[in-house]
Amino acid sequence: MIKLGAVPFLNVRPLVYPLEEGLVTNDFDIVYENPSRLSTLLSEEKVDLGLIPVAELLKRDIYRVVPNLSISSRGEVASVVLLSKKSVTEIKTVAVDSRSQSSSSLLRIILEIFNNVNPNYVQRMPDGKFLDGVDAGMYIGNDGLRIRYSPPSGYTVLDLGEVWTKETGLPFVYAVYAVRQGVNLGKNLEALQMAKSMGLKNIDKIAKAYAEKVNLSDEICYTYLTERIYYDLGDGEIEGINTFRGLLSEIVGNIKNSDLKFYLV
């Protein structure tokens, strides 16, 4: 069995639902963890491949990327949002979901480079005290999606995917399938590609099955999976990753400059 790491968010369901349900023949043992923990499991060789944050991929330069697969947006994403009591230029403190890597890096680019704002960042879990004592808070995943559609009174919502695409004209890639060195996926490489195709054909079923779990309507989940999240890794997405790499290197110093290494049988 090959251990596959995934995150417990709605946006991943079209990629893993066909594998779980046996719609595609595969040899995967699927492990669910939050994005930052999943990156650790992959680096510690406790999973063989994982849907890891692009920010983690750019730091290590040791993984091979499964082609044609990603978690991306091309404008509004709805599940990566900044909830704020103030205008962007007045923000001084921000709570950041401690599970995130790519999204927190995207937030820094938007605030520090696009808006010339340098707030203090506070790493927290998104619980009931997440917004205590701060001007704004960044939510991701299912929490971000709920906040997007039901923000608390007195706060405005800034969609980070939408800001990125307005500023760059490019998609933003949040995560890719990364394979650690020495792992042979064999026929499971084709299974990943087939799962994507099969998952996109079952969006309606996936949205209905998951809506209650995330406490959102079927319609919101369906729109999210069909109009907000994209699963390709084409030239536009790769250009988006390279642009992200360049901007992120202006903020942090441990970004690799080499091209993506793809896993090919």
N, C-alpha and C positions, 0 to 999 in steps of 0.2 A: 504493500500500500504506500502511496505517496501522500504525505501530509500537506494539505493545502490550507493556508491561513487566509481567512476572510474577516471582514468587519460586520457587526450586527446592525447594519443600516439598511434602510429600504432601497437605497440606490444600488446595492450589490445584488439584490434578489434576482434580477434577470440573468445574471451570470452564474449563480449557484443553484437556483431552483431546479433547472433541468438535471443537474448532477445529483442533487439530493433525492429527487423523485424518480431517478432511474430512467429518465427520458433519453439520456445519452449514456452509453456504456463507458464506464470509467473505473479507475482504481484509486480514487481519492478518499482520504479520510479528512473531512473538513473540520477545521478548528476555528472557532470564532473568538476574536479578541479586539480590543480597541486599537486604533491605528498605531499609536506609539508603542504599545505592548507587542503588537504583531511584528513591528520592525525589530524589536529585541529578540523575539523568538526566532526570526529568520537569521539574524546575525549569530545567534547561539546555536544554530543548526538544529533547532527543535521543530521547525517546519521546513519543508523542502522548497516550497514556493509560497509567496504571499502577495496579496493585493496591498502593497505598501505605499505610503505617501511618496510622491515624487521628490519632496525635499530630502527624504532619507536616501533615496536612490542617488541623488546628486552629491551627497556627502561621501558615499562609500566607493562608488566606481568598481564594485566587485561582482555585481549581479548581472545576469543576462535578462533582457526584457522579452516577454512573450509578445510577438507582433500582433497588430490589429486589435488590441484590447486595452481599454482604459476606462476610468471613471472621469468624465470631462463635462464641461459646460461650454456653451457658445453664447454667452450673454447671461441673462438671469438664471441663477441656479436654485434659489429658494431655500436651500438647506445649509448655506454658509453665510451667516448674516451677522451684522454688528447692530446691537440694540443700544441706543444712546439717548441720554437725557439732554445732550448738548449738540451743537453743530460740530462737524468733524474737526474744524480748526481750533475748537475750544476744549477738546478732550485732553485731559491730563493723566487719567488713570483708566486702564482697561483690564477687565477680567478676561482671561483667555482659557478656553477649554483645554485642560491639561492632556487630553487624549489626542490632540491635534498636532500635526507637524506642517504639512503643506498649507493648511488653512491659516495657521498662525503666521507662517512666513508670508503668505499672500496679504494678510492683514498688515504686517509691518511694511510691505512694499507700498500698499495703498496709503497708509498713514504717513510714513516717513519720506517716501520718494514722491508719490503723487500729490501729497498735501502738505509736505514739509512740517509735519507734526511729530514730536518725539515724546510720547507719553510713557508712563511707567506701566509695565505689563505684570499682571498678577496671575500666576497659574492656579487654576481652581477646577474642581469637578463641578459640573453644571447642576448643582442642587438648589435648594430654596434660599441659600445665602449667597448665591453666585454674584449678585449685583450689589451686595452690601458694601458701601463705602467707596464705590467707583463711579466714574462718569459713564462708562459703557461696558458692554460685555459681548464677546463673540461666541456664538453658538454654532455647532456643526451637527450634521447627521439628522437623526430623527428629532432631536431637541430643536435644532435650527429650523426644521420644517414646521414644527408646531408654533414656534415663536413667530415665524414669518406670517402665518395666517391668524394668529391670536396674540398680538403683542400686548404687553401690559400698558395700562393708561400712563400717559406722560412720556412715552418713549417713541422714537422714530426707528425705522428699520432700514438699514443700508445693506443691499445685496452685493456681496463682494465679487461674485462671478460677473455680475452686470457691470460693476465699476472696471474690473480688469479688461473686459472686452471693449468697453467704451474707450479706455485709455490706449489699448494696444491694437485693437482690431483683430485679436486672436482668441482661439479657445483657451480655456484654462484646464490643465490636466491635474487632477487631485491625486490619482493613484494609478499604478500599473501593476501587472503581474510580474514579479521579479523572481527569478530562479537562482538559487545559490549554486556555486561552482561544484561540479562533480555529480550533479543530479541529472539523470536521464529520464525525461518525461515519456519517451516512447510514444505510444498511441494516445497518451493522455494530452499531448499537445493538440491533436485534432479534436479531442473531446472538449477542450476549452473553447475552441472556435465554434464547434457545433452547439455547445451550450449557449453561447451568445446568440446564435441564430434562432435556436429553439426558444430561448427566454424572451426574445423580442416578439415572437409569435404568440406568447402567452401573457403579455402585459396585463390584459384585462383580468385574467384569473389571479395573477400575482397581486395586483392592486387590491382586489376584493379580499384576498386571503390575508393581506398584511395590514389593511386599513384599521381594523379594530385594535391590532397590536400597538400601533403608533397613535391611536386615538385621533384619527383624521378620517375624512370622508373618502369613499371609493373614488370620487371624481378628482379630489385633490391628488391622491396617490397616482391615479392614472395620468393626469396632466404632468405631474412631476417626472414620471418615468418615460413619458413620450415627448415632452417638450422642454424639459429642463436638463435632464441627464442624457449624455451620449456615451457610447461605448466603443467608438473607433479610436484608432491610433494612426492617423494618416499624416500627410505632410503638414497640414495646418496644426495638428496637435503637437507634432514634433517641433515645429517652429515656436509654438507656445511654450514648450518646455525649455527650449534654448533661450528664449527671451526671459523667462522666469529665472533661469540660471544666471544670466547676466545681471539682472536687477538684484537678485538675492546676494550675489557676490559683492555688491556694493555695501551690503549691510553686515554680512558675516564672512569670515575668511576661510571657511573649510569646504568650499564648493569646488568640485572637480570640473575641469574644462573639456574632458574628452567626450566624444560622441557616444550615444547610447549603444550598448552592445546587445544585439538581439539573439534570442534563443532560436536556433534553427537546427532541425534534425539533419 
